Amino acid sequence: MAKWKVTVRIDSDVSRQNFNDLDSAMAAVEAAADEALSEGPLSTVKAFRDYAPDQLVKARIEVAGKGLFSPPKAGVDIQGDGGMLAFTGGVTRKPLHADSREEIFAAIRQSLEQ
């Protein structure tokens, strides 16, 4: 039985994969992030007000563990300008502070291993 689920949301497309170990799940997270970043930045969106690319989420990649009560959850938001914001939690997200790409994925892994 798979222990980790990776959910990737890019625009309106949603995909899910199951993995038996955290290493494989994190490799899938990094690959999905690279794919989203390779597509280039988003343009400004004009609605009731203007939304700059750094205010838009281009992709959300989440990793969830299996468990009945409070399974571990963490992930990364790829912003429209190419920035990345790591978070932990599901409904109530808390930011994970990291400065570089490597630190972002290390922080996600650490929060899932706790």
URRA-V479546 format. One record per pair of residues at least 12 apart in sequence whose ideal C-beta (glycine too) atoms are under 6 Angstrom apart, sorted by the first residue. I is the first residue (numbers start at 1). J is the second residue. Records with the same first field share a line. If there is no record, write none. Layout:
I: J + J
This chain:
2: 18 + 19 + 20
3: 20 + 66
4: 19 + 22 + 25 + 65
5: 18 + 64
6: 25 + 28 + 29 + 63
7: 62
8: 32 + 61
9: 60
10: 36 + 59
25: 63
26: 109
29: 61 + 63
32: 61
33: 61
36: 58 + 59 + 78
37: 82
41: 53 + 81 + 82
42: 56 + 58 + 80
53: 80 + 81
54: 79 + 81
56: 80
57: 77
58: 78 + 80
59: 78
60: 77
61: 75 + 76
62: 75
63: 75
72: 112
73: 89 + 90
74: 88 + 108 + 111 + 112
84: 104
86: 98 + 104 + 107 + 108
88: 111
